[in-house]
């Protein structure tokens, strides 16, 4: 599966952005989807994940309560809604897909993901 992330940009602290990740092919529903990010001088880290059926989600502590993740199976797209953005959210955001038999489990470990998008830059100014 090929993944194309979009929606990044420059926003002031407290603002919002919505990232999108469009997947190619009709196998979108076979994949757990996730978002990761890599800030300046930092390791890539997990941000959010959503199960194949969309009913289970999981977030990292820094974004819990501010970010939401959703998926549209008809559009083969996963979204990351980011609210109340902070300067420490500045990073390149990557979407990723993991093949998994379970329809309700989520994955948060980078090595569990099989396919990656190209990344989209999010910059939050103070």
C-alpha positions in Angstrom: 0.0 0.0 0.0 1.2 3.5 -0.8 0.5 6.3 1.7 0.4 10.1 1.0 0.3 12.4 3.9 -0.9 16.0 3.7 -2.2 18.9 5.7 0.8 20.1 7.5 1.7 23.8 7.8 2.6 26.6 10.1 0.2 27.4 13.0 0.3 29.5 16.1 0.2 27.8 19.5 -3.3 27.0 20.5 -4.4 26.5 16.9 -5.5 23.4 15.1 -4.6 21.4 12.0 -6.0 18.3 10.4 -3.6 15.9 8.7 -4.8 13.4 6.1 -3.2 10.3 4.9 -4.6 8.8 1.7 -3.9 5.1 1.0 -3.8 3.5 -2.4 -5.6 0.3 -3.2 -8.7 -1.5 -1.8 -6.8 -3.2 1.0 -7.0 -0.2 3.3 -9.4 -2.0 5.7 -6.7 -4.7 6.3 -4.4 -2.2 8.0 -4.1 -0.7 11.4 -3.2 2.9 10.8 -0.9 5.1 12.8 0.7 8.5 13.0 4.3 9.1 14.2 6.3 12.2 14.4 10.0 13.2 14.5 10.9 16.5 16.0 14.2 18.4 15.4 17.0 16.4 16.9 14.6 13.7 18.3 13.8 10.1 17.6 10.7 9.3 15.7 7.9 8.6 18.2 4.4 7.2 18.1 1.5 9.7 18.2 -1.8 7.9 17.6 -3.2 4.7 16.2 -6.5 3.4 15.1 -7.7 -0.2 14.6 -8.9 -1.7 11.3 -12.6 -1.2 12.3 -12.0 2.3 13.6 -13.5 1.4 17.0 -10.2 1.4 19.0 -7.8 4.2 19.2 -4.6 4.8 21.2 -2.7 8.0 21.9 0.7 8.9 23.3 0.6 10.8 26.6 1.8 14.1 25.2 -1.2 14.3 22.8 -3.9 12.5 24.7 -6.9 14.8 25.0 -5.7 17.2 22.3 -5.5 14.9 19.2 -8.0 12.6 17.7 -7.6 10.0 15.0 -10.3 8.7 12.6 -10.5 6.8 9.4 -12.8 6.8 6.4 -13.0 3.4 4.8 -14.8 4.7 1.7 -12.1 7.3 1.0 -9.2 5.0 2.1 -8.0 7.9 4.3 -7.0 8.3 7.9 -7.1 11.7 9.7 -5.3 13.2 12.6 -7.1 16.2 14.1 -4.7 18.2 16.2 -6.1 20.8 18.6 -4.5 23.1 21.1 -1.2 22.7 19.4 2.0 23.5 21.3 5.5 24.4 20.1 6.7 21.0 21.2 4.3 19.4 18.6 6.6 20.8 15.9 7.8 17.8 13.9 7.5 15.9 10.6 4.4 13.7 10.9 4.3 10.4 9.2 1.4 8.1 8.6 2.0 4.3 8.6 0.1 1.1 8.0 0.4 -2.2 9.7 -1.1 -5.5 8.5 -2.9 -7.2 11.3 -5.5 -10.0 11.5 -7.3 -8.4 14.4 -9.9 -5.8 13.5 -9.9 -4.1 16.9 -6.3 -4.0 18.1 -4.0 -1.0 17.7 -0.2 -0.9 17.3 2.1 1.7 18.8 5.5 0.2 18.1 7.3 1.5 15.0 8.7 -1.8 13.9 5.1 -3.2 13.8 4.4 -0.9 10.9 5.0 -2.2 7.3 4.4 0.9 5.1 5.2 4.5 5.6 4.2 7.8 4.0 6.6 10.6 3.1 5.9 12.9 6.0 4.3 16.3 6.3 5.9 19.2 8.3 4.0 20.7 11.2 5.4 23.9 12.7 3.8 25.5 15.8 5.0 29.0 16.7 4.8 30.4 20.2 
